[in-house]
Amino acid sequence: EAGVAQSPRYKIIEKRQSVAFWCNPISGHATLYWYQQILGQGPKLLIQFQNNGVVDDSQLPKDRFSAERLKGVDSTLKIQPAKLEDSAVYLCASSFSSFRTDTQYFGPGTRLTVL
Amino acid sequence: AQSVTQLGSHVSVSEGALVLLRCNYSSSVPPYLFWYVQYPNQGLQLLLKYTSAATLVKGINGFEAEFKKSETSFHLTKPSAHMSDAAEYFCAVSTDAGGTSYGKLTFGQGTILTVHP
């Protein structure tokens, strides 16, 4: 089966610019996650969707970050305006359901560099 | 709150030697624990997971981990390291998202494994 797809793979922008990342989860997976992975750290959950509803966005900087999952499939994560500290890899993951034992499948990530 | 601590940000072994990557967790509820591997410029791939069945869990590529409640540990081992095992390894605990029944992962800081010929 096809894995989680993400684009672009790399993005370089200047601070205060905006950027958007796209994710296509594994077909049939109801739950979608966006993580931020700063160099040298483990991934940190930004937002979790169950179908097209938000389950948890407690660690999403809502003054600059936004995400949507229209029609419960693809998702877009946006940053506007970007700051230097947003430089990180943004990982998208999906799972069949939201049960605590479900395996999350990760995409290759988008590496963002903010200059 | 649930958390994970990985002891040792870097581990170096010789090819053929035992691999031991340490993970300790803190959880107020019965934990579900995961080990993921990340190769350069790739996403995370599941190695194995503990979901309260057998305490010794076998995963892919010859890795296994043992859940020890008394020690709050879930260390990852492999009897004989291979050059292809060089990667970064993450331990994670599944917690409740926002106090709901939904699960979410809290990751440790990661351990970079280097394998020498």
Interface residues (C-beta under 8 A of the other chain):
Chain A: V4 T31 Y33 G40 Q41 G42 P43 K44 L45 Q48 Q50 V55 D56 S58 L91 A93 S98 F99 R100 T101 D102 T103 Q104 Y105 F106 G107 P108 G109 R111
Chain B: V4 S9 Y32 F34 Y36 N41 Q42 G43 L44 Q45 L46 K49 T51 F90 A92 S94 T95 D96 A97 G98 T100 S101 Y102 G103 K104 L105 T106 F107 G108 Q109 G110
